[in-house]
Amino acid sequence: MHTIRTLGNAIIDNLSRAVAGDRHKFTLITAALLAGGHVLLDDIPGNGKTTLAKALAASVDGIFRRIQFTPDLLPTDVTGLHIYNRKTEEFELRKGPAFTNILLADEINRATPRTQSALLECMGERQVSIDGITFPLNPPFFVIATQNPVESKGTFPLPDAQLDRFLMRLSLGYPDEKGEADMVAWYLDSANDPLKSLKPVCTAAELARAQRETEKITVRPKIVSYIIALANATRNDMALRLGASPRSTLAMVRASQAIAALDGRDFVLPDDVKTVAVPVLAHRLVSSAQNRLRLAGSTAEIVSRLLDTVPAPVD
C-alpha cells in the first residue's frame, strides 16, 4: 500500500499548491479518484472549483476534457455522434468529450435534465451508447463536476439518479487567512502561477493500476456490518423521506478502502468509514417534509448524528 500512499500524497500536494483550501478536502477528492468514483463540488462561485479540477488533471498524465454546461447543450455534445462522410460515403464516429480520462463538467446544473442524463451511463457503467452502439470508456474515467448551490436562475436541479452517481459531494468553503494571502501572492506574481508549474505525478495507466489495488483493501465482516447498520439507520430515521440506497453502501465500502490505502494500510478501520460517511451519504438522502418544516437539520447533520448513535465495532 506504500505505492498508493505515495501516489495519493503527491496528488494531494499538487492540489494544495494550486488551490488555497483544506487539505482534508483534497484527501477526500483523491480518495474518490482512487476509489474509481466521481466528485460533485457544490460551492459558491470563486472558491477555486475549476482551478482544483485543472490541478487534478495536471497531476495525471492522461486525457483531460472540459464541458461548459449551458441550457442549449445537447446530449450529443457530451457523448458524440455519427457524421456522414461524403468522401467515404460512410458514417464516422465523432467522439464527444466523454471519451477522456478526467472530465470537468463545469456548472453541470445549467444544462437541461436531458443533457445531464447523458452522463448517467458514462458515470455508472463506464460506457457510451451512440445510435444503438455501445462504446467502452478507457480507464481511468473520472468526472469532477461543479455547481453553484445558491444561484437558481437558469439552472436545473440535479435529479436524484444523477446525484447518486457521484461518490462524494464536497464543498471547498472559504480559505483561511493564510490560504487567501497565498492566493493573492500567486495573483500578484503571475510568473510563478502554481497551476502552470504542476507536473504529472503518474500516468493514466498507473492511476488505473492504483485503483485496482485499492479494490483489494481488506474490509472485515465487522466493518461491513457497521456500514450496513449506518445505511439502515438512514432508512429508519423519521427525519428522512429517502434513506441510503444499496449503491450508497457499496460507495462507503469503496471510499473507506481508498482512505485506508492513503493512510498506508491494507485494511479498513471504523474511523475510515466515519471519515467518508457525510460526503458519501448526505447528498443521497432526502429530508422529510416534517423535518424541513421543523428545521431539524440538514442531511449532513443527520448523518453526523447517526455516526454518534450507531455503535462502531471495537476490537
C-alpha positions in Angstrom: 0.0 0.0 0.0 3.0 2.3 0.2 2.9 2.9 -3.5 -0.8 4.1 -3.4 0.0 6.2 -0.4 3.0 7.8 -2.1 1.0 8.5 -5.3 -2.0 9.8 -3.4 0.1 12.2 -1.3 1.8 13.5 -4.4 -1.6 14.3 -5.9 -2.8 16.0 -2.7 0.4 18.0 -2.6 -0.3 19.2 -6.1 -3.8 20.3 -5.2 -2.5 22.1 -2.1 0.0 24.0 -4.2 -2.7 25.2 -6.7 -5.7 25.9 -4.5 -5.9 27.6 -1.2 -8.1 25.2 0.8 -8.4 22.5 3.4 -6.0 19.6 2.8 -8.6 17.2 4.3 -10.9 18.1 1.4 -8.1 17.3 -1.1 -7.6 14.0 0.6 -11.3 13.1 0.1 -11.1 14.1 -3.6 -8.0 11.9 -4.1 -9.8 9.1 -2.2 -12.7 9.4 -4.6 -10.3 9.2 -7.6 -8.6 6.1 -6.2 -12.0 4.5 -5.5 -13.0 4.9 -9.1 -15.8 7.3 -8.2 -16.8 10.8 -9.2 -17.0 14.1 -7.3 -19.5 16.9 -7.2 -18.1 20.2 -6.0 -21.1 22.1 -4.6 -19.9 25.6 -3.8 -20.3 29.3 -4.4 -18.5 31.0 -7.3 -14.9 32.0 -6.9 -13.8 29.4 -4.4 -11.5 27.5 -6.8 -13.6 24.7 -8.0 -12.4 24.9 -11.6 -8.8 25.5 -10.6 -8.9 22.4 -8.5 -10.2 20.3 -11.3 -7.5 21.6 -13.6 -4.8 20.9 -10.9 -6.2 17.3 -10.6 -6.0 16.9 -14.4 -2.4 18.3 -14.4 -1.5 15.7 -11.8 -2.4 12.8 -14.0 -0.6 12.4 -17.4 -3.8 11.4 -19.2 -6.5 13.0 -21.4 -8.4 15.9 -19.9 -11.6 17.4 -21.3 -13.8 20.2 -20.1 -17.5 20.8 -20.9 -19.1 24.1 -20.0 -22.7 23.1 -19.4 -25.3 25.6 -20.7 -29.0 25.4 -21.3 -28.6 24.8 -25.0 -26.1 22.0 -24.6 -27.2 18.8 -26.3 -26.6 15.2 -25.2 -24.6 14.6 -28.3 -22.3 17.5 -27.3 -21.3 15.2 -24.4 -21.2 11.7 -25.9 -20.6 12.4 -29.6 -22.4 11.4 -32.8 -22.1 9.7 -36.1 -21.4 12.1 -39.0 -21.8 11.2 -42.7 -18.6 11.5 -44.7 -19.3 12.3 -48.3 -15.8 11.1 -49.4 -16.1 7.7 -48.0 -19.9 7.6 -48.2 -19.9 6.2 -44.7 -20.9 7.4 -41.2 -18.0 8.1 -39.0 -18.0 8.5 -35.2 -17.1 11.9 -33.9 -16.3 11.2 -30.2 -17.5 13.7 -27.6 -15.6 15.0 -24.6 -16.8 12.0 -22.6 -14.1 9.9 -24.2 -11.4 11.0 -21.8 -9.7 10.1 -18.5 -10.6 13.2 -16.5 -13.8 15.2 -17.4 -14.6 18.5 -15.9 -18.3 19.1 -16.1 -18.4 22.8 -15.3 -21.7 24.2 -13.9 -23.5 21.0 -14.5 -26.8 22.3 -13.2 -27.0 24.8 -16.0 -27.8 22.1 -18.6 -31.3 20.6 -19.0 -32.1 17.2 -17.3 -32.0 15.5 -20.7 -28.4 16.6 -21.2 -27.4 15.9 -17.6 -28.7 12.3 -18.1 -26.2 11.8 -20.9 -23.6 11.4 -18.2 -25.5 8.8 -16.3 -24.4 5.8 -18.4 -20.8 7.2 -18.6 -20.5 7.6 -14.9 -22.4 4.5 -13.9 -21.2 1.9 -16.5 -18.1 3.5 -18.0 -19.6 3.3 -21.5 -21.3 5.4 -24.1 -24.2 4.4 -26.3 -24.5 6.3 -29.6 -27.1 5.3 -32.2 -27.6 1.9 -30.5 -23.9 1.1 -30.5 -22.1 0.8 -27.1 -18.5 2.1 -26.8 -16.5 1.4 -23.7 -14.6 4.2 -22.0 -10.9 3.6 -21.3 -9.9 3.5 -17.6 -9.4 5.6 -15.6 -12.6 7.7 -16.2 -13.2 10.3 -13.5 -15.8 13.1 -13.6 -15.4 16.1 -11.4 -18.5 18.3 -11.7 -19.2 21.8 -10.3 -22.3 23.6 -9.4 -23.4 26.7 -7.6 -26.0 25.9 -4.9 -27.0 29.5 -4.4 -28.0 30.7 -7.8 -31.3 29.4 -9.2 -31.9 31.4 -12.3 -31.1 29.5 -15.5 -30.3 26.3 -13.6 -31.9 22.8 -13.3 -31.7 20.8 -10.1 -29.8 17.6 -10.5 -32.2 14.6 -10.3 -31.6 12.0 -7.5 -30.4 9.4 -10.1 -27.7 11.8 -11.2 -26.7 12.7 -7.6 -26.5 9.0 -6.8 -23.8 8.6 -9.4 -21.4 10.9 -7.6 -19.3 9.0 -5.0 -18.9 12.2 -2.9 -20.3 15.7 -2.8 -18.0 18.3 -1.3 -17.8 22.0 -0.6 -14.4 23.7 -0.5 -15.6 26.5 1.6 -13.7 29.7 2.3 -9.9 29.5 2.7 -8.3 30.6 6.0 -6.4 33.9 6.1 -3.0 32.3 5.3 -4.5 30.5 2.3 -6.2 33.6 1.0 -2.9 35.5 1.4 -1.1 32.9 -0.6 -3.8 33.2 -3.3 -3.2 36.9 -3.6 0.5 36.4 -3.7 0.1 34.0 -6.6 -2.0 36.6 -8.4 0.5 39.4 -7.9 3.3 37.2 -9.1 1.8 35.7 -12.2 5.2 34.4 -13.4 5.0 31.9 -10.5 1.5 30.7 -11.1 1.4 27.3 -9.3 -1.1 25.8 -11.7 1.2 26.3 -14.6 4.2 24.7 -12.8 2.4 21.5 -11.7 3.9 18.3 -13.0 2.2 14.9 -13.5 2.8 12.5 -10.7 1.5 9.4 -12.5 0.3 8.2 -15.9 -3.3 7.2 -16.6 -2.2 3.6 -16.6 -0.5 3.9 -13.2 -3.6 5.5 -11.8 -5.8 2.7 -13.2 -3.4 0.2 -11.6 -3.7 2.0 -8.2 -7.5 1.9 -8.5 -7.3 -1.9 -9.0 -5.0 -2.2 -6.0 -7.3 -0.1 -3.8 -10.2 -2.6 -4.5 -8.1 -5.3 -2.8 -8.0 -3.5 0.6 -9.5 -5.8 3.2 -12.9 -4.9 4.6 -13.6 -7.2 7.6 -17.1 -8.5 8.3 -17.5 -6.3 11.3 -16.8 -3.2 9.2 -19.3 -4.4 6.6 -21.9 -4.8 9.3 -21.1 -1.3 10.6 -21.6 0.2 7.1 -24.9 -1.7 6.6 -26.1 -0.5 10.1 -25.4 3.1 9.1 -27.3 2.7 5.9 -30.2 1.0 7.7 -30.2 3.8 10.2 -30.9 6.4 7.5 -33.8 4.3 6.1 -35.4 4.2 9.5 -34.8 7.8 10.6 -38.1 9.8 10.8 -36.3 13.0 9.6 -35.6 11.4 6.2 -38.1 10.6 3.5 -35.4 8.7 1.4 -32.6 6.8 3.0 -29.4 5.5 1.6 -29.6 3.2 -1.4 -27.7 -0.1 -1.7 -25.4 1.8 -4.1 -24.6 4.0 -1.1 -23.4 1.0 0.9 -21.0 0.0 -1.9 -19.9 3.6 -2.2 -19.0 3.7 1.5 -17.0 0.5 1.2 -15.0 1.8 -1.8 -14.4 5.2 -0.3 -13.3 3.6 3.0 -10.8 1.4 1.2 -9.3 4.4 -0.5 -8.9 6.3 2.8 -7.2 3.2 4.3 -4.8 3.0 1.3 -4.0 6.7 1.6 -3.1 6.0 5.2 -0.8 3.2 4.2 -3.0 0.4 5.5 -4.3 -2.7 3.7 -7.4 -3.0 5.9 -10.3 -0.6 6.8 -10.9 0.8 10.2 -14.2 2.2 11.6 -12.6 5.7 11.5 -12.2 5.3 7.8 -16.0 4.8 7.5 -16.7 7.8 9.7 -14.4 10.0 7.6 -16.3 9.3 4.4 -19.8 8.9 5.7 -21.0 12.5 5.4 -19.6 13.3 1.9 -20.8 9.9 0.6 -24.2 9.7 2.1 -25.5 13.3 2.7 -26.3 14.1 -1.0 -28.1 10.8 -1.5 -30.6 11.4 1.3 -33.9 13.4 1.1 -35.3 15.1 4.2 -38.9 14.5 5.1 -41.5 17.3 4.8 -41.8 17.4 8.6 -38.1 17.7 9.1 -37.9 20.7 6.7 -40.8 22.4 8.5 -39.1 21.9 11.9 -35.7 22.8 10.5 -34.3 19.8 12.3 -31.1 19.9 10.4 -29.5 19.2 7.0 -28.9 15.7 5.7 -25.2 16.2 6.6 -26.2 16.9 10.2 -28.4 13.9 10.3 -25.6 11.6 9.1 -23.3 13.1 11.8 -26.0 12.4 14.4 -26.3 8.8 13.2 -22.5 8.4 13.5 -22.8 9.2 17.2 -25.7 6.8 17.8 -24.8 3.7 15.6 -22.1 1.8 17.6 -18.9 1.2 15.8 -17.1 -2.1 16.1 -14.3 -2.3 18.7 -11.6 -5.0 18.5 
